Amino acid sequence: MLSVTLGLLMIVPQHAMAAGNDRVLLVVSGNGADDGKTRPGFEMDELTQAWAVFTDNGFEVDIASPSGGAVVADKFNGKKPYNSRFLADPEAAAELANTRSLASLGEQKYAAIFVIGGKGAMFDLPISVPLKTLLAETYLAGGVIGAVCHGPAVFMNVALEDGTSLLEGRAVTGFSNEEEAMFGKGWAPSFPVLLENGLRGSGAIYSEAPIMLNHVVADGRLVTGQNPYSTAAAAEAMVKALGRPLATREPWADERSISLLFQMVNGDGAQARAAFDADPSLYDVPLIAMWGFFRAQSAGSDREALTEAVEIMELALPHFSRPELVSAIADARTKLAEPK
């Protein structure tokens, strides 16, 4: 029996449903158009990284969207290894070319459901009743549910069988207000609510890392990742929550770069710099440079953040020299030279 009360979808199951053992559902927004220019869609990098993690850990993966059929991703780099691998896989490419509709999955049982982000997820996924039903039934049956970036928006108005909010008192993360202010200016004014505000308002205990660093929160069988660079770690946390040992893998260059940045902002700069200097080719140097640039832009008068930004930009500069990077370093150093 289904009932809707005050915007919360309440699931009152007739009987317990056993979660599937080897099938995972990835959910993407169907909102996108024109590579995200006229309407935002989903993040291809998030979809393909999650697909790679679940596939490599022995799961069968389905892909669904609210209406099914073809869906449009925001602009992406098809040469990135996870994207090229996905697009070269005939079954995966076919799944994405003709996604399953959420309404058609009522009888399907999943071990886990992972909601992919992208700004489109703020528009069509939170109002999908079939998605809320699938999430609640999977969770109540002992399955694992998760989301990354803007994907956690789907959890804001899901209620459990006793009427309580799924998020009440639960530890979560998602795309932060700080990240939205830096990267979401084009579409955020159209959101029903900023994601961080919505999660907090739903009773969740929200936490975040500095902009675009990997941050995953696992609260039992509810797993959330803060931003696109949290995708692989969030998917792996779901695999762990399902009780499976993780398959070993080499981190991707951008993933390795985010780990290096995390080290540097958490006081382990010497070791991070040594690892980078040993073989810069293992890293996504433009990503490191741009992270330092945006860190400087968002730092304001925070001297610690400015110092971190300068160190990171100067680390990348010999391998990625750009006038704007040189200018940003100079501006940050000028601020640091001002009296406290």
TAJO-V684480 format. One record per residue. N is the residue number from 1. RES is the residue in one small letter. PHI is phi as a letter, one per 20 degrees, with the letter a starting at -180 (999 if undefined). OMEGA is omega in radians with two decimals (* if undefined). Layout:
N:RES:PHI:OMEGA / N:RES:PHI:OMEGA
This chain:
1:m:999:3.12 / 2:l:d:3.00 / 3:s:b:3.13 / 4:v:d:-3.10 / 5:t:c:3.09 / 6:l:l:3.09 / 7:g:n:3.13 / 8:l:e:3.05 / 9:l:e:-3.10 / 10:m:d:-3.13 / 11:i:d:3.08 / 12:v:c:-3.00 / 13:p:f:3.07 / 14:q:f:-3.14 / 15:h:b:-3.14 / 16:a:f:-3.14 / 17:m:d:3.13 / 18:a:f:3.11 / 19:a:f:3.09 / 20:g:f:-3.07 / 21:n:e:-2.97 / 22:d:b:-3.12 / 23:r:c:-3.12 / 24:v:c:3.09 / 25:l:d:2.98 / 26:l:d:-3.08 / 27:v:d:3.12 / 28:v:c:3.06 / 29:s:f:3.02 / 30:g:d:-3.05 / 31:n:f:-2.91 / 32:g:f:3.05 / 33:a:b:3.01 / 34:d:l:-3.14 / 35:d:l:3.12 / 36:g:n:-3.09 / 37:k:f:-3.11 / 38:t:e:3.00 / 39:r:b:-3.11 / 40:p:f:3.11 / 41:g:d:-3.11 / 42:f:d:3.14 / 43:e:e:-3.14 / 44:m:f:-3.14 / 45:d:g:-3.14 / 46:e:f:3.13 / 47:l:g:-3.02 / 48:t:f:3.06 / 49:q:f:3.12 / 50:a:f:3.11 / 51:w:g:-3.14 / 52:a:f:-3.12 / 53:v:f:-3.09 / 54:f:f:3.12 / 55:t:f:-3.11 / 56:d:f:3.09 / 57:n:d:2.94 / 58:g:n:-3.13 / 59:f:e:2.92 / 60:e:e:-3.02 / 61:v:d:2.98 / 62:d:d:3.09 / 63:i:c:-3.10 / 64:a:c:3.05 / 65:s:b:-3.07 / 66:p:g:-3.09 / 67:s:d:-3.08 / 68:g:m:3.12 / 69:g:n:-3.10 / 70:a:f:3.10 / 71:v:c:-3.05 / 72:v:d:3.07 / 73:a:e:2.94 / 74:d:f:-3.09 / 75:k:g:-3.10 / 76:f:b:3.14 / 77:n:e:-3.10 / 78:g:f:3.14 / 79:k:e:3.09 / 80:k:f:-2.95 / 81:p:g:-3.14 / 82:y:f:3.10 / 83:n:f:-3.12 / 84:s:f:3.11 / 85:r:f:-3.13 / 86:f:f:-3.07 / 87:l:f:3.11 / 88:a:e:-3.14 / 89:d:e:-3.04 / 90:p:g:-3.11 / 91:e:f:3.14 / 92:a:f:-3.14 / 93:a:f:3.12 / 94:a:f:3.09 / 95:e:g:-3.11 / 96:l:f:-3.14 / 97:a:f:-3.13 / 98:n:b:-3.08 / 99:t:f:3.09 / 100:r:f:3.06 / 101:s:f:-3.13 / 102:l:f:-3.12 / 103:a:f:-3.11 / 104:s:e:-3.00 / 105:l:d:-3.04 / 106:g:g:-3.10 / 107:e:e:-3.10 / 108:q:e:3.11 / 109:k:d:-3.10 / 110:y:c:3.01 / 111:a:f:-3.10 / 112:a:b:3.02 / 113:i:c:-3.13 / 114:f:c:-3.09 / 115:v:e:-3.11 / 116:i:e:-3.13 / 117:g:e:-2.90 / 118:g:o:-3.03 / 119:k:f:3.07 / 120:g:f:-3.13 / 121:a:f:3.12 / 122:m:f:-3.01 / 123:f:d:-3.01 / 124:d:d:-3.06 / 125:l:f:-3.10 / 126:p:f:-3.12 / 127:i:d:3.14 / 128:s:e:3.12 / 129:v:f:3.10 / 130:p:g:3.12 / 131:l:f:3.12 / 132:k:f:3.11 / 133:t:f:3.14 / 134:l:f:-3.13 / 135:l:f:-3.09 / 136:a:f:-3.12 / 137:e:f:3.12 / 138:t:f:-3.13 / 139:y:f:-3.12 / 140:l:f:3.13 / 141:a:e:3.12 / 142:g:n:3.11 / 143:g:e:-3.13 / 144:v:d:3.08 / 145:i:c:-3.09 / 146:g:b:3.14 / 147:a:a:-3.12 / 148:v:c:3.05 / 149:c:m:3.08 / 150:h:e:-3.14 / 151:g:g:-3.13 / 152:p:g:3.06 / 153:a:g:-3.10 / 154:v:f:-3.08 / 155:f:e:-2.96 / 156:m:f:-3.11 / 157:n:c:3.03 / 158:v:d:3.11 / 159:a:d:3.12 / 160:l:e:-2.98 / 161:e:f:3.13 / 162:d:e:3.11 / 163:g:n:-3.14 / 164:t:f:3.11 / 165:s:f:3.06 / 166:l:g:-3.03 / 167:l:e:-3.06 / 168:e:g:3.10 / 169:g:m:-3.09 / 170:r:e:3.11 / 171:a:e:-3.11 / 172:v:b:2.95 / 173:t:b:3.14 / 174:g:r:-3.10 / 175:f:g:-2.96 / 176:s:e:3.05 / 177:n:g:3.12 / 178:e:f:3.10 / 179:e:f:3.13 / 180:e:f:3.13 / 181:a:f:-3.10 / 182:m:e:-2.97 / 183:f:c:-3.02 / 184:g:d:-3.03 / 185:k:f:-3.08 / 186:g:f:-3.03 / 187:w:d:-3.07 / 188:a:g:3.12 / 189:p:f:3.14 / 190:s:e:-3.13 / 191:f:f:3.02 / 192:p:g:3.12 / 193:v:a:2.99 / 194:l:f:-3.00 / 195:l:g:-3.13 / 196:e:g:3.13 / 197:n:f:3.14 / 198:g:f:3.12 / 199:l:f:3.10 / 200:r:f:-3.12 / 201:g:f:3.11 / 202:s:e:3.09 / 203:g:n:-3.11 / 204:a:f:3.02 / 205:i:e:-2.99 / 206:y:e:3.03 / 207:s:c:-3.11 / 208:e:b:2.99 / 209:a:d:3.00 / 210:p:g:-2.99 / 211:i:g:2.99 / 212:m:m:2.98 / 213:l:e:-3.12 / 214:n:f:3.07 / 215:h:b:-3.13 / 216:v:c:3.09 / 217:v:c:3.08 / 218:a:d:3.08 / 219:d:d:-3.04 / 220:g:m:-3.11 / 221:r:e:3.04 / 222:l:d:-3.04 / 223:v:c:3.10 / 224:t:c:3.08 / 225:g:c:-2.96 / 226:q:f:-2.96 / 227:n:b:-3.09 / 228:p:g:-3.10 / 229:y:f:3.05 / 230:s:d:-2.97 / 231:t:f:-3.07 / 232:a:f:3.14 / 233:a:f:3.11 / 234:a:f:3.11 / 235:a:f:3.12 / 236:e:f:3.07 / 237:a:f:3.09 / 238:m:f:3.08 / 239:v:g:3.10 / 240:k:f:-3.14 / 241:a:f:3.07 / 242:l:e:3.06 / 243:g:n:-3.13 / 244:r:d:3.01 / 245:p:f:-3.10 / 246:l:f:2.99 / 247:a:f:3.13 / 248:t:f:3.13 / 249:r:b:3.02 / 250:e:e:3.11 / 251:p:f:3.05 / 252:w:f:-3.06 / 253:a:f:-3.14 / 254:d:f:3.08 / 255:e:f:3.09 / 256:r:f:-3.14 / 257:s:f:3.12 / 258:i:f:3.08 / 259:s:f:3.09 / 260:l:f:3.12 / 261:l:f:3.11 / 262:f:g:3.08 / 263:q:g:-3.05 / 264:m:f:-3.13 / 265:v:e:3.11 / 266:n:d:2.95 / 267:g:n:-3.14 / 268:d:d:-3.05 / 269:g:f:-3.09 / 270:a:f:-3.14 / 271:q:f:3.13 / 272:a:f:3.13 / 273:r:f:3.13 / 274:a:f:3.12 / 275:a:f:3.13 / 276:f:f:-3.10 / 277:d:f:-3.14 / 278:a:f:3.13 / 279:d:a:-3.14 / 280:p:g:-3.10 / 281:s:f:3.13 / 282:l:f:-2.99 / 283:y:d:3.02 / 284:d:e:-3.01 / 285:v:f:3.08 / 286:p:g:3.09 / 287:l:f:3.12 / 288:i:f:-3.14 / 289:a:f:-3.10 / 290:m:f:3.09 / 291:w:f:3.09 / 292:g:f:3.12 / 293:f:f:-3.11 / 294:f:f:3.06 / 295:r:f:3.11 / 296:a:f:-3.13 / 297:q:f:-3.07 / 298:s:e:-3.01 / 299:a:f:-3.07 / 300:g:m:3.13 / 301:s:e:-3.14 / 302:d:f:-3.04 / 303:r:f:3.12 / 304:e:f:3.13 / 305:a:f:3.10 / 306:l:f:3.12 / 307:t:f:3.09 / 308:e:g:-3.11 / 309:a:f:3.13 / 310:v:f:3.14 / 311:e:g:-3.10 / 312:i:f:3.12 / 313:m:f:3.13 / 314:e:f:3.05 / 315:l:f:-3.08 / 316:a:e:-2.96 / 317:l:g:-3.13 / 318:p:f:-3.09 / 319:h:d:-3.09 / 320:f:b:-3.07 / 321:s:e:3.11 / 322:r:c:-3.13 / 323:p:g:-3.12 / 324:e:f:3.11 / 325:l:f:3.10 / 326:v:f:3.13 / 327:s:f:-3.14 / 328:a:f:3.09 / 329:i:f:-3.14 / 330:a:f:3.13 / 331:d:f:-3.13 / 332:a:f:3.13 / 333:r:f:3.09 / 334:t:f:3.10 / 335:k:f:-3.13 / 336:l:f:3.14 / 337:a:f:3.13 / 338:e:f:3.12 / 339:p:g:3.12 / 340:k:f:*
